[in-house]
Amino acid sequence: MPMFKKTTLALALAGATLAATAHAEEVEVLHWWTSGGEARAANVLKELMEAEGYGWQDFAVAGGGGETAMTVLKSRAMSGNPPSAAQIKGPEIQEWGELGLLGNLDDVAGAEGWDELLPEVVANIMRYDGQYVAVPANVHRVNWLWANPEVLDAAGVEMPTTLDELFVAGEAIREAGFVPLAHGGQAWQDATVFESVLLGGQGSEFYQAALVDLDPEALGGDQMIESLEDFKRLRELMDEGMPGRDWNIATAMVIEGAAGMQLMGDWAKGEFTAAGLTAGEDYLCAAAPGTEDAFTFNIDSLAMFRVTDDGEREAQQALARLVLEPTFQEAFNLAKGSIPARPDLEMSEFDSCAQQSLADFQRTAEEGGLVPSMAHGMAVRADVQGAIFDVVTNYFNSADMTAEEAAERMVSAAQAASF
Ligand code: BGC
């Protein structure tokens, strides 16, 4: 099903011309950066806007992965009252662009030289119909494994580099009395782990065919079945408290030494940083097992809504400019755990995980292996993503659904959702 039903589309379009809630020279910004590390990062932007004399209305909607935020955004847009800016990512930017709801950022992009500043893969996502409508804040890497070195030591294991090693290390960690893998049982977290396991077991070409190109043979074939089995097996390494647990609570289990590891994107690093910990010493990062030659990217971006108030439009332009300026890119990304969206910045302040992320981003962009994250809305449209989430999470939590059956459902999920 498309993002909006046709009958409601006209309503949304009509509503778009009404004034938004933000007042002159003020922006209202919707995002879901509410964990400790995320809130520190969001605050960087608020402070920079305020330092330039603009007002900031914070429209934070809690919920990792942003599903709730997107639901709230849709209802605000439907009532003709969108915020000035919203965290909208990947192909969803195109969906909002098609509705005619997004504002044009070409003036600020031209003045600031965005075409030269941004890697093509990033710039393309920010444009709708050839015009800039969104600005990138960062590049997150999703395929990471985080670990507490003291727990690994206590269990006598090293950071696992393959899925087999992950299972072996996990068993040793459990025997040493810890939760091997911290996880929160929410659909988006299940999908985050699933895509890393699929990538680690089957490689980036298969990932691309299945989760980006939605090739039915890949979605329903043996490699998918194997990935689903690997994924389900990970339950053995998780604890009974996982249902509904937020991702940052799972990260806290690693920080506190209750759990050994977590498979999560590098917003988790924002939590380690907020806790005052040092990468490579107090916590470890490595590419998710089996994925060292791949990089699942997840680019946070702020899309601007079309507004009628000149003051609000001016504030939007300032917001867009500030997001790509070095001051924001450095401070925000140091707090957020990601790397800057523009590759020309001095990186000496960044830790070893961020340095590795940048090097791997560039290497995989050149040699292959750079793939968009399905779980984080970079690969397929929202309806397809939602249908895949349903299959992944139902399978993961079902006592009797086989991997073969789940693979068949993957094929129909992609077909039913496409239009
Ligand atoms: C977003 C991140 C955010 C994470 C957890 C991801 O989809 O891109 O910015 O930190 O979800 O909420």
Residues whose N, C-alpha, C, O or C-beta is under 5 A from the ligand:
A	BS01	BGC	W32 G63 G64 G65 W267 N298 D300 H376
